[in-house]
Amino acid sequence: MASLDARTLCDFIDLLSESALVLDLEGKIHGWNAAAETLYGVTGDTVLGRTLADVFGAEAMAGRALETVAQQGHWEGDVLRPG
């Protein structure tokens, strides 16, 4: 399967009705769709370039998700905001 670049993935997630985001292997957010804005109440402009752990305060979960991506090429799951 051909690898997709981050820009292509960002364009794709904008078409989804489900919340989705694009991260690099360091956990930095490069894509954040409208459904994520609605679900989490945070605009893409405020999260792009920040890490998943920084935005959600979930360092351990973010680390496990990134480890899974490194091993399997993807991660699926739910991200819950604390509080």
Secondary structure, 3 states (H helix, E strand, C coil): CCCCCHHHHHHHHCCCCCCCEEECCCCEEEEECHHHHHHHCCCHHHHCCCEHHHHHCCHHHHHHHHHHHHHHCCCCCCCCCCC
